[in-house]
């Protein structure tokens, strides 16, 4: 895994959603290094250079994080809370990309500092378009 220029960090336990997201973003050629992590524990290990990521240069930070909420071990809200309460990471944009359209999840995500909240479309074409639009916005249009 190349962690030298992390453009997009995808934290998603659904392998199919993660692969589709990476495929769509890869076709756009907007991000040279997209990293997928399967759950919140793995994500925090990556960010903080712990566990199997021990020794990783933690000065290299993602340009944007796409974060699912419903994950095993450590859910997305817990990960978001940790990221946004750490001065070293709080400026990284975090986009919640989840299947949950529940108002409490949306409200809590923004209270914790999410930069955007997107409900994953069910249909393939709509999902691909949404991810494509997200990639274009966060990698080209948005200025950090």
Secondary structure as UniProt FT lines:
FT   STRAND          8..11
FT   HELIX           15..28
FT   STRAND          34..37
FT   HELIX           40..48
FT   HELIX           51..53
FT   TURN            54..55
FT   TURN            58..59
FT   STRAND          64..67
FT   HELIX           76..84
FT   TURN            87..91
FT   STRAND          93..98
FT   HELIX           103..111
FT   TURN            112..113
FT   STRAND          116..119
FT   HELIX           124..136
FT   HELIX           137..141
//
